[in-house]
Structures are given as C-alpha cells and as structure tokens.
Amino acid sequence: MKTRVSAFTLIELLCVVAIIAILAALLLPAVSRAGARARRIQCVSDLRQTGIAFQEFAHEHNGHFPMSTPLNAGGTMELAQNGSRLAGEFYFGYRSFQVMSNELVTPRILVCPTDTRIAALRFAEFQNQNLSYFVGANADVDRPMSVLAGDRNITNDWVSAATHVQLGPNHILRWTHELHHFKGDLLYSDGHVEERNGVAIIAVINQFPQTADLLLPSVAPAGGTSPNNPGAGGGGAGGGAGPGGSHPPPSTGGGSGSRPAPATSPPGKTGIPTEPPKRTDAPRAATNESSMQHDEAPAPSADQTAAAPMSGTVVEPVIKTGYWPFYLLLLLLLVAAAALYGYHQGKKKGTAGSRD
C-alpha cells in the first residue's frame, strides 16, 4: 500500500491567515470603542472635579466664579470681559482655571485623556496648551443651567476664526472630530455634566443666560509671538498659586516674576492684557455679530452637514486609529489568495488537458 502524504498548500495557508485577519478586523474596532468609552468616562469625571473646584472657589468669594471676581480679589473678571469683546484670538482663557489651583490641586485633570495636549506639571507652568476645556465667561453660580465649561472641540464654521464663540437660540455650534469624535461634554454651574452625543450643539430651553459666551483655549501658532510665553501678565515669582497655598491676585504689571505683562492694554485699564497679534491660520470660528458682517458665508445645506460626520465616521476611525495598514494588508492577502487560487486552477486544467 502506498501512503499519500498530504501537504499544507500555500493557498490554504493564505486562507487561514485571511480568516484570522478578518476576525481581528472585527474585534479591533470593538476594543477601540471600549477604550474610547473608558477615556470619555474619565473626561466626564475630570469635568465634574473641575465643577467642584468652581463651586469651592465661589463659596470662598461671595458666591462668584472666577469670571465674575475682579483681578484684585483673585479672579479673572476683567480678562473674561475683554475676551468676550474681542473678535479675534484671546490667549488668557487658562487664567480662569489657574486661579483655582488650590481647589484643583493638580493641572493634570484639565487635560482630556483623548487630547494630544500635554498636561502641565505645575500650575506655575500652566497655559492654554495644557488645557482641554473652554470656560463660560458669563456663567452664574445661582443659575444651575449656566454653561460653565466643556470640551474644547467646538466650532462654528460659518464665520471667521476667533476664541470667543456663543451658544444660544441664534447660535448653534458643532463638535469636531477631536477628543470624542464629533461628540463632547458640557459642565453646568450646578456641577452636573451632560454628554452631548449629537454633532450639533443646541442651547437647552432653560439655559441662563440665553446666549452663553464661551472662551476657547486658543494656542498661538508655532514660532509666533505668544503672550502665554514668556508671560501673560501674571503669576509673580511663583507663577500662580500652588497646592496648599493661597490665591494670589494676578499681577497687572508683570511684577518680578517670569511672566511680564503684555505691552497692550485697553484705555483706562492699565495692565489688563488684551488682544495679542492675530493669527492667520486659526482653526476655530466665532458667532459674534461684528465678525458675521465682514466674513459672512452661506450656511451649508442639511445634506452637506449630515454627509460630513457620516463620511468622517467611516473613514476617520481607520486613518486616525492607525488601522489602515492592517486593512491594506488584509486586502493584499485576499488578492494574493485569489490570484494563487486562479493560477492553481489554471495549472490543473492545463495538466488535465495535456493528459487528454
């Protein structure tokens, strides 16, 4: 009797590899979504901790948030007012969080786990590039539905770029693909956090004030002159309050610290930093009336608005998460298996024809 030795052919090997690759392709997105959900839960937790810090600050300052507490009392009222008036970039949004250094203890919770920005090691080094959240300039501690803070990935694409954006009945914003992929979180004055899973951001019915002024943590372009570095007019020798210390009022004249005051100030308000040099490549846009008069553009249609997040949902995860080489390899394996199978079938037919 002759024993026939069966071998594991190359086609069979490629088919096995392709099956394993398909199973991995089905499992990897699920694992990625689970990781993204875990990071978002951490972001919500950090925002809640930030809300508690805002409440503690208000209890120590006659029921006022930093944005409604004067500079000489340890707040940022003048900075918030100046930022709300500007149509361009404003680089001092971080100060509303820096003055709460005692309550926050560490600046690490001010960076979302999904953000590419790097957390500062100390509040003395804390700036906009170490911040993932905007601040509501006109939030009221007595109004629980005032927008207090939220994820920075908000924009309005219909007008010129600016740090100051508005959310209200006539101002609808949207989430970008950054951070939570066309989703985001909003912190309100009473400390609760809402997960907004829709692309559009619409003001709630009982929001007060009806139009919220939001100051985004804009970052100066690389190589440009930024008032955040070397200084933003405050901090003193210690660069801000550290854990366990007291709230020093922000310096309005530069002081003896490492952060001198910027050269520009509004008339009649010496030492209050104002608008730095405008950037020309700013990625965000504002919804104020003055900028709409000069840079008004037609609003996209409903189909275009829906198609953008839909196409991003299909293509962006593959590119952003780094899965595209894996899917490309899977496609090449399938093509190679099909080609070898065709070649093998043709060779068998040729051998059968020659025998005939």
C-alpha positions as CSV (number, residue, x, y, z in Angstrom):
1,M,0.0,0.0,0.0
2,K,1.2,3.4,-0.9
3,T,0.8,6.1,1.8
4,R,-0.1,9.6,0.5
5,V,1.5,12.5,2.3
6,S,-0.8,15.5,2.4
7,A,0.9,18.9,2.5
8,F,-0.4,22.2,3.7
9,T,-0.6,24.3,0.5
10,L,0.2,27.9,0.1
11,I,-3.4,28.7,-0.8
12,E,-4.7,27.0,2.4
13,L,-2.1,29.0,4.4
14,L,-3.2,32.3,2.9
15,C,-6.9,31.4,3.5
16,V,-6.2,30.7,7.2
17,V,-4.2,34.0,7.5
18,A,-7.1,35.8,5.8
19,I,-9.7,34.3,8.2
20,I,-7.6,35.3,11.2
21,A,-7.2,38.8,9.8
22,I,-10.9,39.1,9.3
23,L,-11.6,38.1,12.9
24,A,-9.0,40.5,14.1
25,A,-10.6,43.3,11.9
26,L,-14.0,42.6,13.6
27,L,-12.5,42.6,17.1
28,L,-10.2,45.6,17.0
29,P,-12.9,48.3,16.4
30,A,-14.8,46.9,19.3
31,V,-11.8,47.1,21.5
32,S,-11.1,50.6,20.3
33,R,-14.6,51.7,21.0
34,A,-14.4,50.3,24.5
35,G,-11.1,52.2,25.1
36,A,-12.7,55.4,23.7
37,R,-15.7,55.0,26.1
38,A,-13.4,54.5,29.0
39,R,-11.4,57.7,28.2
40,R,-14.6,59.6,27.8
41,I,-15.8,58.4,31.2
42,Q,-12.5,59.7,32.6
43,C,-13.1,63.0,30.9
44,V,-16.6,63.4,32.4
45,S,-15.1,62.6,35.8
46,D,-12.4,65.3,35.4
47,L,-15.1,67.8,34.4
48,R,-17.1,67.0,37.5
49,Q,-14.0,67.5,39.6
50,T,-13.5,70.9,37.9
51,G,-17.1,71.8,38.6
52,I,-16.5,71.1,42.3
53,A,-13.4,73.3,42.2
54,F,-15.5,76.1,40.7
55,Q,-18.1,75.7,43.5
56,E,-15.5,75.8,46.2
57,F,-14.0,79.0,44.7
58,A,-17.4,80.6,44.6
59,H,-18.0,79.7,48.3
60,E,-14.8,81.5,49.2
61,H,-15.5,84.6,47.0
62,N,-19.1,85.7,48.0
63,G,-20.8,83.3,45.5
64,H,-18.9,84.4,42.4
65,F,-17.0,82.3,39.9
66,P,-13.5,83.5,38.8
67,M,-15.0,85.0,35.7
68,S,-17.1,87.4,37.8
69,T,-14.5,88.0,40.5
70,P,-12.2,91.1,40.0
71,L,-8.5,90.6,39.4
72,N,-7.5,92.3,42.7
73,A,-9.7,89.7,44.5
74,G,-8.1,86.7,42.9
75,G,-10.5,86.3,40.0
76,T,-10.4,86.9,36.2
77,M,-13.4,89.2,35.6
78,E,-11.5,91.8,33.5
79,L,-9.9,89.1,31.4
80,A,-13.2,87.4,30.8
81,Q,-14.8,90.7,29.8
82,N,-12.0,91.5,27.4
83,G,-12.1,88.1,25.8
84,S,-15.9,88.3,25.3
85,R,-15.5,91.6,23.4
86,L,-12.8,90.5,21.0
87,A,-13.5,89.1,17.5
88,G,-10.0,87.5,17.2
89,E,-7.8,85.2,19.3
90,F,-7.5,85.6,23.0
91,Y,-4.9,83.6,24.9
92,F,-5.8,84.0,28.6
93,G,-8.6,81.5,29.0
94,Y,-6.3,79.4,31.1
95,R,-6.2,82.0,33.9
96,S,-9.8,81.2,35.0
97,F,-8.5,77.7,35.8
98,Q,-5.1,78.8,37.1
99,V,-6.6,80.9,39.9
100,M,-8.3,77.7,41.2
101,S,-5.0,75.9,41.8
102,N,-5.8,75.2,45.4
103,E,-9.1,73.6,44.6
104,L,-7.9,71.7,41.6
105,V,-4.7,70.6,43.3
106,T,-3.1,69.3,40.1
107,P,-3.4,70.6,36.5
108,R,-3.5,67.1,35.1
109,I,-7.3,66.9,35.4
110,L,-7.5,69.8,33.0
111,V,-6.3,67.7,30.0
112,C,-8.8,65.3,28.5
113,P,-7.4,61.7,28.2
114,T,-8.1,61.8,24.4
115,D,-6.4,65.1,23.8
116,T,-3.0,65.5,22.2
117,R,-2.2,68.4,24.5
118,I,0.2,67.7,27.3
119,A,-0.7,68.3,31.0
120,A,1.4,70.8,32.9
121,L,3.4,69.5,35.8
122,R,2.7,72.6,38.0
123,F,0.3,75.5,37.8
124,A,3.2,77.8,37.5
125,E,3.8,76.4,34.0
126,F,0.1,76.1,33.2
127,Q,-1.0,77.7,29.9
128,N,-3.6,77.3,27.1
129,Q,-1.6,74.5,25.5
130,N,-2.1,72.5,28.8
131,L,-5.9,72.9,28.7
132,S,-8.6,70.8,27.0
133,Y,-11.7,72.8,28.2
134,F,-13.3,76.1,27.4
135,V,-14.8,78.4,30.1
136,G,-18.2,80.1,30.2
137,A,-17.4,83.8,30.7
138,N,-20.9,84.7,31.8
139,A,-21.7,81.6,33.9
140,D,-23.8,82.4,37.0
141,V,-23.5,80.3,40.2
142,D,-27.2,81.0,41.0
143,R,-28.3,79.6,37.7
144,P,-27.8,75.8,37.6
145,M,-28.1,75.6,33.8
146,S,-25.4,78.1,33.0
147,V,-22.7,76.6,30.8
148,L,-19.6,76.7,32.9
149,A,-17.1,74.7,30.9
150,G,-16.8,71.9,28.4
151,D,-14.6,70.1,25.8
152,R,-12.7,72.5,23.5
153,N,-13.6,70.7,20.3
154,I,-16.4,73.1,19.4
155,T,-16.6,75.4,16.4
156,N,-18.8,77.4,14.1
157,D,-17.6,77.0,10.5
158,W,-19.6,79.8,9.1
159,V,-17.7,82.9,10.2
160,S,-14.2,84.0,10.8
161,A,-11.9,82.3,13.4
162,A,-11.9,83.5,16.9
163,T,-11.6,82.4,20.5
164,H,-14.9,83.7,21.6
165,V,-17.9,81.7,20.4
166,Q,-21.5,81.9,21.5
167,L,-24.2,79.3,22.3
168,G,-27.8,80.4,22.3
169,P,-31.1,80.4,20.4
170,N,-29.5,82.1,17.4
171,H,-26.0,80.5,17.8
172,I,-25.7,76.8,17.1
173,L,-22.2,75.2,17.3
174,R,-21.0,71.7,16.4
175,W,-18.4,69.2,17.8
176,T,-15.3,68.5,15.7
177,H,-13.6,65.1,15.3
178,E,-11.1,66.0,18.0
179,L,-11.3,64.5,21.5
180,H,-14.5,62.4,21.3
181,H,-15.1,62.1,17.6
182,F,-18.0,64.5,16.9
183,K,-19.2,64.3,20.5
184,G,-18.4,66.2,23.6
185,D,-19.3,67.1,27.2
186,L,-20.7,70.2,28.9
187,L,-20.3,71.2,32.5
188,Y,-23.0,73.4,34.1
189,S,-23.0,75.7,37.1
190,D,-24.6,73.2,39.4
191,G,-21.8,70.7,38.8
192,H,-23.5,68.2,36.6
193,V,-22.0,67.1,33.3
194,E,-24.0,66.3,30.1
195,E,-22.7,64.1,27.4
196,R,-23.8,65.6,24.1
197,N,-23.6,62.8,21.5
198,G,-25.1,64.7,18.6
199,V,-22.9,66.7,16.2
200,A,-24.9,69.9,16.7
201,I,-24.7,71.7,20.0
202,I,-28.0,73.4,20.7
203,A,-28.7,75.5,23.8
204,V,-31.1,74.0,26.4
205,I,-34.5,75.6,26.9
206,N,-33.8,76.8,30.5
207,Q,-30.3,77.9,29.8
208,F,-29.3,81.2,31.5
209,P,-28.2,83.5,30.1
210,Q,-29.8,82.5,26.9
211,T,-26.6,83.2,25.0
212,A,-23.5,81.8,26.7
213,D,-20.1,83.4,26.0
214,L,-17.5,80.6,25.7
215,L,-13.8,81.3,25.6
216,L,-11.8,78.5,23.9
217,P,-8.2,77.8,24.9
218,S,-6.5,79.1,21.8
219,V,-2.9,78.4,21.2
220,A,-0.5,80.7,19.3
221,P,1.0,79.3,16.1
222,A,4.4,77.7,16.4
223,G,7.2,80.2,16.1
224,G,4.9,83.2,16.6
225,T,4.8,85.6,19.4
226,S,2.5,84.4,22.1
227,P,1.6,86.3,25.3
228,N,1.4,83.0,27.1
229,N,5.2,82.5,26.6
230,P,7.2,84.1,28.1
231,G,4.3,85.6,30.1
232,A,0.7,86.6,30.3
233,G,0.9,89.4,32.8
234,G,0.6,87.4,36.0
235,G,2.0,84.6,38.1
236,G,4.6,86.6,40.0
237,A,7.7,84.8,41.3
238,G,5.8,81.6,41.8
239,G,3.8,81.8,38.6
240,G,0.4,81.3,40.3
241,A,-0.9,79.6,43.4
242,G,0.3,76.2,44.2
243,P,-1.4,73.5,46.2
244,G,-1.7,74.3,49.8
245,G,-1.0,78.0,49.3
246,S,-3.4,80.9,48.9
247,H,-4.8,82.6,45.9
248,P,-2.6,85.5,44.9
249,P,-4.2,88.2,42.8
250,P,-2.9,88.1,39.3
251,S,-0.2,90.6,38.7
252,T,-1.2,93.5,36.5
253,G,2.2,94.9,36.0
254,G,4.3,91.9,35.4
255,G,5.8,92.0,38.9
256,S,9.2,90.4,39.5
257,G,8.1,87.0,38.2
258,S,9.0,85.3,35.0
259,R,5.8,86.4,33.2
260,P,5.9,90.1,32.3
261,A,2.7,92.0,31.4
262,P,1.9,92.3,27.7
263,A,2.6,95.6,26.2
264,T,-1.0,96.3,25.0
265,S,-3.8,97.4,27.4
266,P,-7.2,98.9,26.8
267,P,-7.6,102.6,27.5
268,G,-8.2,103.4,31.1
269,K,-7.3,99.8,32.4
270,T,-3.6,99.6,32.9
271,G,-2.1,96.2,33.0
272,I,-5.1,94.2,31.8
273,P,-3.9,92.0,28.9
274,T,-5.8,92.3,25.7
275,E,-5.7,91.0,22.2
276,P,-2.3,89.6,21.1
277,P,-1.2,89.6,17.4
278,K,-3.9,88.0,15.3
279,R,-3.2,84.6,13.8
280,T,-4.0,83.9,10.2
281,D,-4.4,80.1,10.4
282,A,-6.8,79.8,13.4
283,P,-8.9,76.6,13.2
284,R,-11.9,77.8,15.1
285,A,-14.7,80.3,14.4
286,A,-16.9,82.7,16.4
287,T,-20.5,83.7,16.1
288,N,-20.5,87.3,17.1
289,E,-22.3,89.9,15.1
290,S,-19.4,92.1,14.2
291,S,-17.4,89.2,12.5
292,M,-20.5,88.0,10.7
293,Q,-20.8,91.3,9.0
294,H,-17.4,91.1,7.5
295,D,-16.9,87.3,6.9
296,E,-20.4,86.1,6.3
297,A,-20.6,82.9,4.3
298,P,-23.6,80.8,3.2
299,A,-24.6,78.1,5.6
300,P,-24.1,74.5,4.3
301,S,-27.1,72.6,3.3
302,A,-28.6,69.9,5.5
303,D,-27.3,67.1,3.2
304,Q,-23.8,68.5,3.4
305,T,-24.0,68.9,7.2
306,A,-25.1,65.3,7.5
307,A,-22.6,63.9,5.0
308,A,-19.6,65.4,6.8
309,P,-19.9,63.4,10.0
310,M,-21.1,60.4,8.1
311,S,-18.1,60.2,5.9
312,G,-15.9,61.0,8.9
313,T,-17.5,58.2,10.8
314,V,-16.4,55.7,8.1
315,V,-13.0,57.0,7.0
316,E,-11.7,58.8,10.0
317,P,-11.5,55.9,12.5
318,V,-9.5,53.9,10.0
319,I,-7.0,56.7,9.5
320,K,-6.9,58.2,12.9
321,T,-6.6,55.0,14.9
322,G,-3.8,53.7,12.6
323,Y,-5.8,50.7,11.4
324,W,-5.3,51.4,7.7
325,P,-2.0,49.4,7.3
326,F,-3.8,46.4,8.8
327,Y,-6.8,46.6,6.4
328,L,-4.4,47.2,3.5
329,L,-2.5,44.0,4.4
330,L,-5.8,42.1,4.7
331,L,-6.8,43.3,1.2
332,L,-3.4,42.3,-0.2
333,L,-3.7,38.8,1.4
334,L,-7.2,38.3,-0.2
335,V,-5.9,39.4,-3.6
336,A,-2.9,37.1,-3.3
337,A,-5.1,34.2,-2.3
338,A,-7.5,34.8,-5.2
339,A,-4.6,35.1,-7.6
340,L,-2.9,31.9,-6.4
341,Y,-6.2,30.1,-6.5
342,G,-6.8,31.1,-10.1
343,Y,-3.3,30.1,-11.0
344,H,-3.6,26.8,-9.3
345,Q,-6.9,26.1,-11.1
346,G,-5.5,27.1,-14.4
347,K,-2.5,24.8,-13.9
348,K,-4.8,21.9,-13.0
349,K,-6.8,22.4,-16.2
350,G,-3.7,22.6,-18.2
351,T,-2.4,19.3,-16.8
352,A,-5.8,17.6,-17.4
353,G,-5.8,18.9,-21.0
354,S,-2.3,17.6,-21.7
355,R,-3.3,14.2,-20.3
356,D,-6.3,14.0,-22.6
